[in-house]
Amino acid sequence: MSVRLTRRTVTIPLGMAVASALAFLPNVASATEDGPQVTAAQSVSAADGDALSYVVNVRAGHSSAAVQKAIGEAGGSVVIAYDQIGVIVVHSKNAGFAKEIRKNQGVESAGATRTAPLSPQRTTEMWAPEVLTDAEMQAVAEAATPGQEPLQGLQWDLPMIKADKAHEVTLGSRDVTVGVIDTGVDDTHEDLEHNFDRAASVNCVSGKPNTADGAWRPNKGESPHGTHVAGEIAAAKDGKGVVGVAPGVKVSGIKVSTPGGWFYTEAVVCGFVWAAEHGVDITNNSYYTDPWQFNCGDDLDQKALVEAVSRATKYAEGKGTVNVAAAGNDNWDLAGKSILDVVSPNDSTETTRTIDPKKCLDIPAQLPGVVTVASVGAKGIKSSFSNYGQGVIDIAAPGGDSTRYQAPDAPATDGRIYSTLPGGGYGYMAGTSMASPHAAAVAALIKSTHPEARPNQVKELLAQGADKKECTAPYDINGDGKIDAVCQGGDGKNAFYGEGVVNALNAVTK
């Protein structure tokens, strides 16, 4: 399993034994102030004749039509213009396109969304999600408590956030939709098909909406990530398989990941704009936008990517959408002085650079207005891999951990999160990717209970209803006598847990 893919989709790889799958975590980067720097200009590998994708951000008060004309004159071809937010997706074979178009007075910023040409598609190792045998699933089903779903005994995460108690009050409203901006959702799964919102689903991989029937599904060999996330949110309470945190709401699939597993800016922008305009109340974002794990404002390409995605998230929130995102899986302090980024750009030649996380952002997680979610394991403490940061983490939710570090109470036996997989299956995954949908689902329950609530009110209720949690100190998750992370802040607002761990029962009763 590629670490690169693990970080992109903020999910821990699953094809390994539990003890070894997380053995490399926590991974504390030994950042230094004098590490080598890299810029997009150094890394973009396109020459004339190789097409790259760009975003061009129109300056406020200027004409999109005039900028589009200038794009053509600079050797660019417009894929789609999102005039709602002043972002234009462009393809160009002109290696100097970005530099040339930035000179136009109507352009606020412009940058390449990738460092590899459009034509090649890199394949990558896919997860082999760990699944139970038929006999094991049958044994779990036979031991299920009356009223539970057959495999619910494996879902230690539900009682942790009182989702099982919330279901006694309400399962959530059919009028609420959570958009899974991800690798695609298999809506044919028996636990998802009745809660799937086709009208709010789309394929945005090219940066332009593709509404062909089923285009939102993962193709054979593509990641099961989005389907797992969707099940955590809204697997139906129907006597089959597992159950989601909000099994009465709907989910939509907004596919933004290429076949090779990359989440490029043009696709992410398309996803947020689509959600804004198709009745999506909550978006879940368990990924970071490629190819830069962090996007620095002093790099003209990266600055443009931040601007484009920021405009899209703000537009969605303005339309009534709450955006929720995973914090990432590197055990980094996102409020620290420096981080050693060794995987950017991840679509061509990776380099090493030292970044300031206050100036170089993981998008969309660190964008203003986005709810940033950290992960806790089955014992309720920060997962070994979860990023953290005072003032960065808004809230925490179950994302799992190594069973060796945080074993669940019986009848559950595995410290990871059990949910739906493409093709009708079920399996374990772990990561802040799994924490974020728990928070998104609780936000959906809040929206169900308070249908008139605006995004800022939903976010306030999410924070107010959370179970306040003090810093875990000392934090020595693997018991080797060394401190693995340091938490700053007090009860209810700290670097590990933000406002606390989400509480589904409070979401439907307060």
N, C-alpha and C positions, 0 to 999 in steps of 0.2 A: 504494500500500500504506500502510495506516494505521500510524503509529508506535505508536499506542495498542495495536493488536493485536500488533505486534512485541514490545512490552514485556510484555504479558500472558502470552504464550506463550514468552517468552524465545527467540525465533527471529528471525534476520535475514531481511528480505524478499528474495524471490527473483526477482521479475518484472523486475528491472532488470539491466543489464549489470553484470558483476562489478566493473569499475572504479568504477561509480557507486553500486552497491548498498551499499557500505560507506564511501562517500566522507565521510559525515557522522561517521564514527567515527575515533578515539576521541572521545567526547563528555564532556568534563570539566565538570561543573557548577560554576558560580561561586557556591558557596553563601556566604551571609552570615548572621551571627548575628541580624540584626534584620529578617529577611524576614517578611512577613505570615503569620499563622497562620490555619488554618481548622479548624473542628471539624465533626463529623458533624451536630451540632445546627444549625449554620449552613447545611449543605448538603442535608439531607434535605428533599425537595421535596413529600412527600406531605401532602395535606390530608385531612380526613375524607371518606371515599368512595373514596379511592385506596388500594388494598391494597398493603402492603409486606410483605416477608418478614423474620422475626426469628429469632435464636437466643436461647433462654433457658437459662442454665446453673444447674442445681439445686445448692444448697449441700450439701456433704457432711453426711450424717446426716439429711437431710430427705426427705420423701416426694415422689416425682415425681407421684403421683396428686393430692396436695394442691395442688401447684404448677399442675398442669393445670386443676384446678377454678378456681384464681385467674386463670389465663389466660383462661378463658371469661368470667369475671366482668369482666375488663378489656377485653373486646371482641376477644379473640383466638380463632383457630381452630387447633387442633393438627393439623399435617400428619403428623408422626411424632415419637415420643418414643424417643430412644436411651437407654434406661435403663441400659445397660451403662456409659455414660460420663456420664450425667446431663445430656444436651443435648436440648432440645426445639425442634423446628422449628415455627414459628408463622406464620400469616398474619393480618393485622389491618388493618382500615380505620380504626381509631382512631389519629389522629395522635399522641395522647399515650400510646399503649400502653406503650412502653418505659419511660417515666418512671413510669407507674403500677405496672407489674409489678415494677420494681426495689424498690419499697417492701415487697414481700412478704418475710417473714423466711426463707422457703425458697429464695430466689433469690440466687445468688452474683453473677451479672451477666446483663445482657440488652442486646441491641443490634440495630439494623436491619442486615441483610446487604447492603443496597443503598441508593442514594439516589434511584432512579427507581422509579415504581410497577411492580407486577408485570405489568400488562396489556400495555404496549407492548413490542415486540421491536425493538431497533435493528439494522438490517442494517449490515454493514461490508464494506469491500473485503477480498477474500480474496486469498491468495497465488496467483500464477501460477508454480508451481514450474518451474524451468528444466529442460527435458528434452532428451535427445539425439534426433536424427533416427534413423529406422530404419537408414539407411546408416551413421551414426556408431556405433550400437550393434553393427551387424554387423561393422564393422571392429575394434572392441574385442574382440568375441567371437572373431574369427578369430585374433587375436594372443594370446589367453589362454594362459597356461602350463598344461601338462597337470596335471590335478588341481584346477585352479581353477574357480570358477563363471564363466560367460561374461562377466560384467561386473565381475568381481572386480578387474581391473586398474585400475579407477577408484577403488578403495577403499584409498587410501594410509593411511587410519586403522588398518587391520587390522595391517599389519606394524609400524606405530609402536608398538603396544601388545602385539606378539607374539601376536596372536590367531591368525594363520595357523599359527604353531608350536604353539599350544595345541590347535588342531584335530587335530594329529597324535597328541595324547595322548588327548583326549576332546572330544566336541562338547557335553558337558553332559548332565544327567540329565532324563529325561522326568518325574521326580517333582518337579521344581522349576518353579514358575510365577512369572513376573514380571508384575505387574499394571501396565498402562499407564494411569495416571490422567490422562486427557487429553481430546482432542476426539472420540474414537471411533476404532475400529480396523476396517478393512475386512478381515474374516477370509476373504473369498472370494478374496483375492489369491493367486496360485499359489505365491508364496514364503512365505506365512503360513498357509494353510489347514490344513496338516498339523501345525503347531506351535501351534494355537490351542486355548485352554482355554475352551470355552463355559460350562462349569459355574461358572467363576469370573468370568464377564463379566456386565455389567449397565449399565443407564442410570440414573445418579444425579442427573440434571439438576435435577429438582424437589426434591431433598433426600430423596426416598423411592425405594427400589429399584424399578426397572421391569425385570422379567425376561423381557419379551416377546422372542421369537426375533428376533435381529438389532437389538434396540434399542440395542446398543452401537456400531453402525456410524455413521459420518458420513453424514448425508443429502446429497443432491445440492446442491452449492453450499457445503457446510460445509468447514471446514478439513481439509487432508490431514495435518496435523501429527502426530496420534496414529498414523496408519498409517506414516509415515516413521520415527517413534520405534520402533515395534514391529519394523520391519525391521532397524534397527540392532542391536536386541537379539537377535532370533531368526529372521531370514530363513533358510530351510532350506538345507542343503548338499545340493542335489538335482539339480544340473546345470542349473539355471534361474537367470537373473538374477544377483542378488547373494547374499551370505552374511552372516549376523549374527555378532556377537562370540560368542554362545553358541547355535549353531544346533541344539543338541539339547534345549534347554529349551523350555518352553511359555510363551506370552504370553496374557494375558487383556485384554480391553478394558473399562475402567471409565470410561464416558463421563460427564464432569462439566461440559462446556462447553455453554452455551446456543447456539441457532442464531446469535445475534449475536456469539458468541465470548467470553462472560463466564464466569469461573470463580468462582461465588459460594460463600460459606461453607457453606451448607446442603448443596450438592452435594459439596464437598470432604470434609466430615464424613462424609457417606454413603459416599463412596468409600473412605475409610480403614477405616471400620467394616466395610464389605462385604469388603474385602481381609482384614481380621483374621479374619473368620468363614468364609472360603471358601478356605482353604488357600493363600493368596498368600504366597510367601516373600520377595519383594522388590517394593516399589512404586517406579515412576519418576514423578517429578513435575516436568515441564518447564513451569512456569507460576508466576504468583503469584496469590494470592486477591484477587479484585476486591471492591469498587471502589477500595480504598486500596492503593497500591503499598507503603506502609509503614503499619503500624497502631500507633498511639501509646497507651500505657497511661493517659495523662491524659485521653483521650477515652472516654466511657462506652460508646459504640457499638463503637469499635475495640477496646477492652479485651475486650469480650465475644467478638468474633470471634477474637482471639488465644486466648482461653481455650477456646473450642469446638474449634478446629482442634488446639490443643495436646493437649486431652484425647483426641481421635481418634488422633493420631499415637502418643501414649503407649500407648493401648489396643492399637493394631496391633503396636507393638513388644513389648508384653507377651504378645501371642499368637504371637510368633515372627517377625514381619515386619521386614525391614530397609527403612527409608524413605530414598530417595535423591532429591535435588532439585537443580535448576539454580540457579546463583548470580545470573543476570541479566545483561543486555546493555548496561549504560550506562557501563562503565568507571569505576564508582564504587568508592571505598574504603569498604567496609562496616564497617571498624573505625575510620573517621575521626571527626572531631569533628562534622561536619555535612554534610548532603546537601540540595540544593535539589530538592524534589519538585514537579514542574510538571504532573503528570498525574492527580492525585487530587482528588476522586473521578472516576473515568473513565467513569461511566455517566450523568452529568448535566452539571453545570457544573464544568469543571476549574479549579482555583485553584493558587496558588503558595504553598508553605509551606517553611520550613527545618526539617528534622528532625534529631534525634540518632539515628543508626542503632543505638546501643546501647540506646535506649529505645523506638524505633519500629521494629518488625520487619517484614521481608519474609517473609510466611508462604506455604508451609511451610518455605522454605529456611533461615531463621534460628532455627527452633525447636530446643530441646534434643533431642539424639538423632538428628536428621536429618543424613544425610551431604550436605554442601554441596559442589557440584562446579563448579570453574572450567573454562574452555575454553582449549585450546591449538590452534594452527594446524599446518599441514603441516611447518613448520620446528621445531616443538616448543616454541615460546615462547608466552606468553600472547596469546590472540587480542585484536585491537585493541579489541573491544567488551566483553570479559569483565570482570565485576565481580571484585573481589579484596578482601582484608582479612586482616590477621594475626589468627589465632585464630578467624576465621570460615570461611575456605576449608579444607575437610578434605582434598580431593584434586583432581587435575586429570585431564582426559581430552580426546581429540580432539573439537572442535566445529566446526573449520574457521575460515577467515578469508578475507579478500579475497585472491585469487590474486596480486594486485599486491604485497601485503604478505608473504605466505607461500606461495610456489609449491611444489607437490609434486614429487617425483622422478618421472621417467617409469617406467611408462607412464601414470600419472595425469596429468591436465592441468589440473584445477580444484582450487582450495584449499578447496572446500566438501565437505560429506558427501553421498555418493550412497547412496540407499536407496529403499525401496518407497513407492508412492503409490496412493491408491484407484483402483479400476478396472483394476488389473493393471499400472500403470505404474511408472516409476522416475524419480527426479529429484534435484536438488541442493537442500540446505538448509544453513544455517549458524547457529550460535548456541550458547549454553550449553544450550539445549534438546537439542542433538545431543551435547553432552559428557556430560550426565547419564545417558542410556541406555547409553553405553559403560561407565560406572562401575557402573550397575545390572547390566549383563550380566556384568561381571567378578565382581561379588558373587554372581551366580547360578552362575557356574562354581565359586566357592569353596564355595557351598552344595552343589553337585553332588558335589564332592570330599570335603566334610566334612558329610554329611547331618545329623549330630547337633549341629552348631554352633548356638549361640544367636546372636541378633542382635549382641550386643556382641563375640562371638568372630569373626563374619563381618567386622565392621567393623575389628577389630584386624588380621585377616589381610589385608584390603584395604589397610590402611595399611602394614603390614610388607612386603608384596609390591610396593609401588609403587617405581618408579624415582626415587630421590631426585634432586632438581633444585635447583640454587642459583638465587637471584634473578637475573633478567635486568636488568642495570644497566650503562650507562643504558638505559632503555626508551624508545626513539624509534621506534615501529613504522612511522611513515610517512616517516621520514628527512628531516623538515623542520628538524632541528636543535633542536627543542623536546622536553622530557621529557614524555611522555604519561601516565606513572604511575610511582609510586615504590614499590618492593617493600621490605618490612621482613621481617627474620628470616633464618635461615641455611639450610643444606643440610638438606632433609628436613622443615622445618616453617616455611614462610614464606607471605607474603601472596598471592603469585601462584599457587603450586602446592600449598600445604598440605604433605601428607606426600610428594607427588611425583605422577608420572603413572602411572596404573593399568597393571598388567602382567598380561595374561591367562595367559601361560605360567607365571608364578609361582603364579597362582591354582590351577592344576591339577597342580602338581608339588611344592608345599610345604605 
